[in-house]
Amino acid sequence: MDAVIWTGAAISLLGLIGLVLSIVKVARARKAGLSDDELRVVVQKAMPLNIGSLFVSVIGLMTVIIGIFLG
């Protein structure tokens, strides 16, 4: 079951990387001094990455928990 745990940890890490990328995109847009409408567009474009990354991270954490329970 160690393989299941490590696979889940790797999947969670991928989700975390996606979350960091989402944060960086929005932070760069805020530093660029965009208008409210332009900033809203950037945030709306970053939302699918953010939500998808959260989903991937949750799936990875669930895999870790299953590996712990089965191990």
Secondary structure, 3 states (H helix, E strand, C coil): CHHHHHHHHHHHHHHHHHHHHHHHHHHHHHHCCCCHHHHHHHHHHHHHHHHHHHHHHHHHHHHHHHHHHHC
